[in-house]
Amino acid sequence: MTITVVVPIYNMLSTRGAGCIHRCLAALGEQTRPPDEICLVDSSDDGTTDLLPDLCPQAQVIHADQRLLSGAARNRGVEATSGEVVAFIDSDCVASSNWLEAIEQELQNHPDAPGATAPIRGPDDENLLARMDRLLHISYLLCLSRTDWTNTASTSGLAVRREAFLAVGGFDGSVLGNPDPILCRALVRRYGPLRVARRAWVEHLSRDTLDAVLFHQRRFGRGFVDGRSASPELQGAIALRYPALIPLLPIVRSLLLIGRLARYDRPGLATVLAHPFLLARLMAAWTRGVWEAAHGETSREWDISTERAGREAGGWESGGPRRPG
């Protein structure tokens, strides 16, 4: 079995810092089961591109002159490589040293599984803001630490058999948010559930300043709408058909978050309950993003191209920079 790792990269130097992408790529070089190929699909315009050959000299680097959405970038990486299994990891994630070894073992032991994933957690040095951002962003994946099979996963650490990936058409390259659950839904519908490699894990390096977290939650809200416009079967899509329900979304999201934390992450629950005003502030940013996207107040191009400008402008609660033009 040959394994390719594909990493989409966009402006890491200016938005997350060189240390973030360094940790991601360094972990790929420390795998107990080394990848047969590493493909970095980069569409940066901030100097990140120049760092990649030194950070990961064994990787194939594909540079696109125009910004690629994450799904399109991953599809480009699959097209340019040949591994029987394609493992996806985000540029702000760090895989445990046994990630690929555990993935390979699960797929060998369960040839009926179309793919495999690993639990997602935060790093030991995660601060309060990063922890809150991570819990709000991927609380639906907390169950991975206690199950052997799953119907959903994140590209924070998802591996798929190439044949199955191509059969379902790969990622939807046109959506800003939720290309991974859309892909997983297609895989599960056709082949059945994914395997969970519970002895491995992936650390998610979440944003750790207030401005960055507020922006991320607001953009995540816009991605929520974008993904459900593309796939109305995703949870919460009913609110797009009945906009009067949008004010209820943060309440439902908060209840789901608390329920998942109570079941799978008691320390995380204590963190959220101890900071109700921060939770409310982040939920408000997310809801604002949902409302904007549902009412067509922002364009997708604005959403994906101005994170650096938004952070330098001092945050998004007051509106941030205006849409160009």
C-alpha positions in Angstrom: 0.0 0.0 0.0 1.4 3.4 -1.0 0.4 6.5 0.8 0.4 10.1 -0.5 0.0 13.1 1.9 -1.6 16.2 0.4 -1.4 19.6 2.3 -3.2 22.7 0.9 -1.4 25.9 1.9 -2.4 29.5 1.7 -0.6 32.6 3.2 0.5 30.8 6.3 3.4 33.3 6.8 1.1 36.3 7.2 -1.9 34.7 8.8 -0.5 32.0 11.2 3.2 32.5 11.2 6.1 30.3 9.9 6.1 28.3 13.1 2.7 26.8 12.4 3.5 25.4 8.9 6.9 24.3 10.2 5.3 22.1 12.9 2.9 20.6 10.4 5.6 19.7 7.8 8.2 18.6 10.4 5.7 16.0 11.8 5.4 14.5 8.3 9.1 14.0 8.3 9.0 12.1 11.6 6.4 9.5 10.8 7.2 5.9 11.9 5.7 4.9 8.5 7.1 7.6 6.1 4.8 8.8 3.4 5.6 7.6 -0.2 4.8 11.1 -1.5 4.1 14.5 0.0 2.4 17.1 -2.2 2.1 20.7 -1.0 -0.5 22.6 -3.1 0.2 26.3 -2.5 -1.5 29.4 -3.7 0.1 31.9 -1.4 1.2 35.4 -2.3 2.8 36.5 0.9 6.2 34.7 0.7 5.1 31.4 2.2 6.0 29.7 -1.1 9.6 30.6 -0.7 9.8 28.7 2.7 8.4 25.4 1.5 11.5 23.8 -0.2 13.5 24.3 3.0 10.7 23.2 5.4 9.9 20.0 3.4 12.7 19.3 0.8 11.2 15.9 0.0 7.9 17.3 -1.0 6.5 18.0 -4.5 5.3 21.7 -4.4 2.5 22.8 -6.8 2.1 26.5 -6.9 -1.1 28.1 -8.3 -1.0 31.7 -9.3 -4.6 32.2 -8.2 -6.1 31.5 -4.8 -7.4 27.9 -4.5 -10.2 27.0 -2.1 -9.2 24.1 0.1 -11.2 21.4 -1.7 -9.8 22.5 -5.1 -6.3 22.5 -3.8 -6.7 18.9 -2.4 -8.1 17.7 -5.7 -5.1 19.2 -7.5 -2.8 17.3 -5.2 -4.6 14.0 -5.8 -4.4 14.6 -9.6 -0.6 15.1 -9.4 0.2 12.1 -7.3 -0.3 8.3 -7.5 -0.6 6.8 -3.9 -3.2 4.1 -3.4 -4.2 6.0 -0.3 -4.4 9.8 -0.1 -4.0 11.3 3.4 -5.1 14.9 3.9 -3.9 17.1 6.7 -4.4 20.9 7.1 -1.4 23.2 7.3 -2.4 24.2 10.9 -2.4 20.6 12.1 0.3 18.4 13.5 0.1 14.6 13.2 1.4 12.2 15.8 4.4 10.2 14.7 2.3 7.1 14.3 -0.5 8.7 12.3 0.3 7.1 8.9 1.3 3.8 10.5 -2.1 3.6 12.3 -4.0 4.7 9.2 -2.3 2.0 7.1 -3.0 -0.7 9.7 -6.7 0.2 9.9 -7.1 0.1 6.1 -5.2 -3.2 5.8 -7.3 -4.8 8.6 -10.6 -3.4 7.2 -10.4 -3.6 3.4 -14.1 -2.7 3.2 -13.5 0.8 4.8 -13.2 3.6 2.2 -10.9 5.6 4.4 -9.7 6.2 8.0 -9.3 9.2 10.3 -7.8 9.9 13.7 -9.1 11.8 16.8 -8.4 15.6 16.9 -7.1 17.3 20.0 -5.4 20.5 21.0 -1.7 20.9 21.8 -0.4 21.0 25.4 0.4 24.7 25.1 -3.0 25.7 23.8 -4.3 28.9 25.4 -7.9 29.7 26.4 -8.8 31.4 23.1 -7.4 28.6 21.0 -9.2 26.0 23.1 -12.5 27.8 22.7 -12.0 28.3 19.0 -11.2 24.6 18.6 -14.1 23.4 20.6 -16.6 25.5 18.7 -15.0 24.6 15.4 -14.7 20.8 15.6 -16.7 19.7 18.6 -18.6 17.2 16.3 -15.4 15.2 16.1 -14.9 14.7 19.9 -16.7 11.3 19.5 -13.7 10.0 17.5 -11.8 9.2 20.7 -14.4 6.6 21.7 -15.5 5.0 18.5 -14.0 2.6 15.9 -16.2 3.7 13.0 -17.5 7.1 11.9 -19.7 8.7 9.3 -17.9 12.0 9.3 -14.3 13.3 9.6 -12.2 16.4 9.0 -9.4 17.0 6.6 -7.4 17.8 9.7 -6.4 14.1 9.4 -8.4 12.1 6.9 -7.1 9.3 4.6 -9.1 7.9 1.7 -8.5 5.1 -0.8 -7.8 6.8 -4.1 -10.2 4.5 -5.9 -13.0 5.5 -3.6 -12.1 9.2 -3.7 -12.2 9.3 -7.5 -15.4 7.3 -7.6 -17.3 9.9 -5.6 -15.8 12.8 -7.5 -13.4 14.1 -4.9 -14.0 17.3 -3.0 -16.4 20.0 -4.1 -13.8 22.6 -5.1 -16.3 25.4 -5.2 -17.3 25.7 -1.6 -15.7 27.8 1.1 -16.9 25.7 4.0 -17.6 22.1 4.8 -16.0 20.3 1.8 -14.9 17.5 4.2 -18.4 16.5 5.5 -19.7 16.7 1.9 -17.0 14.2 0.8 -17.6 12.0 3.8 -21.3 11.8 3.2 -20.7 10.7 -0.4 -18.1 8.1 0.7 -20.4 6.7 3.4 -23.4 6.6 1.2 -21.5 4.6 -1.4 -19.1 2.4 0.6 -20.1 2.6 4.3 -18.4 4.2 7.3 -14.8 5.3 7.8 -12.4 3.6 10.2 -11.0 5.5 13.3 -7.3 5.0 14.1 -7.7 5.7 17.8 -4.1 5.0 18.8 -3.0 8.0 16.7 -4.1 11.6 16.8 -3.8 15.0 15.2 -3.2 18.3 17.1 -5.2 21.3 15.8 -3.3 24.6 16.2 -6.2 26.9 16.6 -6.0 30.7 16.4 -5.0 32.2 19.7 -5.8 35.9 19.7 -9.2 37.5 20.1 -9.2 39.2 16.8 -8.1 36.1 14.9 -10.7 33.9 16.7 -13.5 36.3 16.1 -12.6 36.5 12.4 -12.4 32.7 12.2 -15.8 32.2 13.8 -17.3 34.8 11.5 -15.8 33.2 8.5 -16.8 29.8 9.8 -20.4 31.1 9.9 -20.2 32.1 6.3 -18.8 28.7 5.4 -21.7 27.1 7.3 -24.1 28.7 4.8 -21.8 28.0 1.8 -21.5 24.3 2.6 -25.3 23.9 3.2 -26.1 25.7 0.0 -24.0 23.1 -1.8 -25.3 20.2 0.2 -28.8 20.8 1.7 -28.6 17.4 3.5 -26.1 18.8 6.1 -27.3 19.6 9.6 -28.9 23.0 9.9 -29.6 23.6 6.2 -33.3 24.1 7.0 -32.5 27.6 8.3 -31.4 28.6 4.8 -34.9 27.8 3.6 -36.5 29.6 6.5 -34.3 32.6 7.4 -36.5 33.4 10.4 -34.9 30.3 12.1 -31.4 31.8 11.8 -31.6 33.5 15.3 -32.2 30.1 16.8 -29.0 28.6 15.3 -26.6 29.9 18.0 -28.9 28.5 20.6 -28.9 25.1 18.9 -25.2 25.2 18.3 -24.5 26.0 22.0 -26.7 23.2 23.2 -25.0 20.7 20.9 -21.6 21.9 22.0 -22.5 21.5 25.7 -24.0 18.1 25.1 -20.9 16.8 23.2 -18.6 18.2 25.8 -20.6 16.7 28.7 -20.3 13.3 27.0 -16.7 13.4 25.6 -14.7 16.2 27.2 -15.5 17.2 30.7 -12.5 19.5 31.0 -13.6 21.3 27.8 -17.1 21.6 29.3 -15.7 23.3 32.4 -13.7 25.7 30.2 -16.8 26.7 28.2 -19.1 27.1 31.3 -16.5 29.1 33.1 -16.4 31.7 30.2 -20.0 32.4 29.2 -19.3 35.9 28.0 -16.5 34.8 25.7 -18.7 32.0 24.4 -21.5 34.5 23.7 -19.1 36.8 21.9 -17.8 34.0 19.7 -21.3 32.7 19.0 -22.3 36.3 18.0 -19.4 36.5 15.5 -20.4 33.1 14.0 -24.1 34.1 13.8 -23.1 37.4 12.1 -21.2 35.4 9.4 -24.3 33.1 8.9 -26.5 36.1 8.6 -24.2 37.9 6.1 -23.9 34.9 3.9 -27.6 34.0 4.0 -28.5 37.5 3.0 -25.8 37.9 0.4 -24.0 40.8 2.2 -20.5 39.5 1.5 -18.9 37.8 -1.4 -16.9 34.5 -1.2 -13.9 36.3 -2.7 -13.9 38.8 0.1 -14.3 36.0 2.6 -11.2 34.1 1.5 -8.8 36.9 0.6 -8.7 39.4 3.5 -7.9 37.5 6.7 -4.6 39.4 7.0 -6.2 42.7 6.3 -8.9 42.0 8.8 -6.4 41.2 11.6 -4.3 44.2 10.8 -7.4 46.4 10.9 -7.9 45.5 14.6 -10.7 43.0 14.4 -14.1 42.4 13.0 -16.6 43.4 15.6 -16.8 46.9 14.2 -17.0 45.6 10.6 -13.4 45.4 9.6 -12.3 46.5 6.2 -15.1 47.2 3.6 -15.6 44.9 0.7 -13.4 46.0 -2.1 -15.1 47.9 -4.9 
